[in-house]
């Protein structure tokens, strides 16, 4: 099992890393943030690699919008993954992420309670369905951060 931890606020990096280390869960936890300086701080504090040359502390650079140089931005802060909004996932972008050596994740907007974002930006909230998940997965993305895991799991079980 992998636990994805989003580093949302100022001053969250060090206490979260300390807690995860005390619990011995370094290999089970991955960190992400829209504030890429937090990802960079994780990498500066914990640059260690495992026996396969992979960073022990896995990090994901979250993007709300995807700039042309998103790969370079993610790599510059030491991210091991790029996390794109589902609507920005294309085969080409996902292939670029993988070619750079990073993993990929598509994220879906949170619950309707996030009123400003959901009414102004992400109009599909609450409309996640199998077709949406299938379309995003067909881009080659490796992970989904979704609001209907029950639906996703049921869909995946049908395809096995």
C-alpha positions as CSV (number, residue, x, y, z in Angstrom):
1,X,0.0,0.0,0.0
2,X,1.1,3.5,-0.8
3,X,-0.1,6.6,1.1
4,X,0.0,9.8,-0.9
5,X,0.5,12.9,1.3
6,X,-0.2,16.3,-0.1
7,X,1.9,19.0,1.6
8,X,-0.6,21.8,1.7
9,X,0.5,24.4,4.2
10,X,3.6,26.4,5.1
11,X,5.7,24.5,7.6
12,X,4.3,21.1,6.9
13,X,7.3,19.4,5.3
14,X,9.6,18.8,8.3
15,X,6.9,17.6,10.8
16,X,5.3,15.3,8.2
17,X,8.7,13.8,7.2
18,X,9.7,13.4,10.9
19,X,6.4,11.6,11.6
20,X,6.7,9.3,8.6
21,X,10.4,8.5,9.6
22,X,9.5,7.8,13.2
23,X,6.8,5.4,12.0
24,X,9.2,3.7,9.6
25,X,7.0,4.3,6.6
26,X,9.4,6.0,4.3
27,X,8.9,3.5,1.5
28,X,5.1,3.5,1.8
29,X,4.6,7.3,1.7
30,X,4.8,9.6,-1.3
31,X,4.6,13.4,-1.1
32,X,3.1,15.9,-3.4
33,X,2.4,19.6,-3.6
34,X,1.3,22.4,-5.9
35,X,3.9,24.5,-4.1
36,X,7.0,22.9,-5.7
37,X,9.4,24.5,-3.2
38,X,7.9,21.9,-0.7
39,X,8.9,19.1,-3.1
40,X,12.4,20.6,-3.4
41,X,12.7,20.7,0.4
42,X,11.8,17.1,0.7
43,X,14.5,16.3,-1.8
44,X,17.1,18.5,0.0
45,X,16.3,16.9,3.4
46,X,16.1,13.3,2.0
47,X,18.2,12.8,-1.1
48,X,18.9,9.1,-0.3
49,X,18.5,6.4,-2.8
50,X,17.5,2.7,-2.3
51,X,19.5,-0.3,-3.6
52,X,18.0,0.2,-7.1
53,X,19.0,3.8,-7.3
54,X,15.4,5.1,-6.8
55,X,14.7,7.9,-4.3
56,X,13.4,6.5,-1.0
57,X,11.3,9.6,-0.6
58,X,9.0,9.7,-3.6
59,X,7.6,13.1,-4.6
60,X,5.0,14.4,-7.1
61,X,4.9,17.8,-8.6
62,X,1.2,18.8,-8.7
63,X,0.1,21.0,-11.6
64,X,-3.2,22.9,-11.7
65,X,-2.5,24.1,-15.2
66,X,0.2,22.5,-17.3
67,X,2.9,24.9,-18.6
68,X,4.9,23.9,-21.7
69,X,8.0,23.3,-19.5
70,X,6.2,21.2,-16.9
71,X,8.7,18.3,-17.2
72,X,11.7,20.6,-16.6
73,X,9.9,22.3,-13.6
74,X,9.2,18.9,-12.0
75,X,12.7,17.6,-12.5
76,X,14.3,20.9,-11.3
77,X,12.8,20.3,-7.8
78,X,13.7,16.6,-7.7
79,X,10.2,15.3,-8.3
80,X,9.9,11.6,-9.1
81,X,6.3,12.0,-10.5
82,X,4.3,14.6,-12.3
83,X,0.6,14.9,-11.3
84,X,-1.6,16.5,-13.9
85,X,-5.3,17.4,-13.8
86,X,-7.2,14.6,-15.6
87,X,-8.4,17.0,-18.2
88,X,-4.7,17.7,-19.2
89,X,-3.7,14.1,-19.6
90,X,-2.9,13.3,-23.2
91,X,-0.9,10.4,-24.6
92,X,1.8,12.8,-25.6
93,X,2.2,14.4,-22.2
94,X,2.1,11.1,-20.3
95,X,4.7,9.7,-22.7
96,X,6.9,12.7,-22.1
97,X,6.6,12.2,-18.3
98,X,7.6,8.5,-18.6
99,X,10.4,9.3,-21.1
100,X,11.9,11.7,-18.5
101,X,12.0,8.8,-15.9
102,X,9.2,10.1,-13.8
103,X,5.9,8.4,-12.9
104,X,2.5,9.9,-13.7
105,X,-0.7,10.5,-11.9
106,X,-4.0,12.1,-13.0
107,X,-6.0,13.9,-10.3
108,X,-9.7,14.6,-10.3
109,X,-11.2,17.6,-8.5
110,X,-12.5,17.2,-4.9
111,X,-16.0,17.3,-3.6
112,X,-18.6,19.9,-4.4
113,X,-17.9,21.5,-1.0
114,X,-14.9,23.3,-2.7
115,X,-17.3,25.9,-4.1
116,X,-15.0,28.3,-5.8
117,X,-12.9,25.7,-7.7
118,X,-15.9,23.6,-8.6
119,X,-18.2,26.3,-9.8
120,X,-15.6,28.3,-11.7
121,X,-13.1,25.7,-13.0
122,X,-14.0,22.1,-12.7
123,X,-17.5,21.6,-13.9
124,X,-17.3,17.8,-14.0
125,X,-17.2,17.2,-10.2
126,X,-19.7,14.6,-9.2
127,X,-19.8,13.3,-12.8
128,X,-16.9,10.9,-12.7
129,X,-17.9,7.7,-14.4
130,X,-16.3,4.6,-16.0
131,X,-16.0,6.3,-19.4
132,X,-14.1,9.2,-17.8
133,X,-11.7,6.9,-15.9
134,X,-11.2,4.6,-19.0
135,X,-10.4,7.6,-21.2
136,X,-7.8,8.9,-18.8
137,X,-6.2,5.5,-18.3
138,X,-5.9,5.1,-22.0
139,X,-3.4,7.9,-22.0
140,X,-1.0,5.6,-20.2
141,X,-1.2,7.4,-16.9
142,X,0.0,5.1,-14.1
143,X,-2.2,6.4,-11.1
144,X,-5.5,8.1,-10.6
145,X,-6.5,10.3,-7.6
146,X,-10.3,10.1,-7.9
147,X,-13.4,10.7,-5.9
148,X,-15.2,7.5,-6.8
149,X,-12.7,4.7,-6.0
150,X,-15.6,2.2,-5.7
151,X,-16.5,2.9,-9.3
152,X,-12.9,2.7,-10.4
153,X,-12.3,-0.6,-8.6
154,X,-15.5,-2.1,-10.0
155,X,-14.4,-1.0,-13.5
156,X,-11.0,-2.5,-13.2
157,X,-12.3,-5.8,-11.8
158,X,-14.5,-6.1,-14.9
159,X,-11.5,-5.7,-17.2
160,X,-9.4,-8.4,-15.6
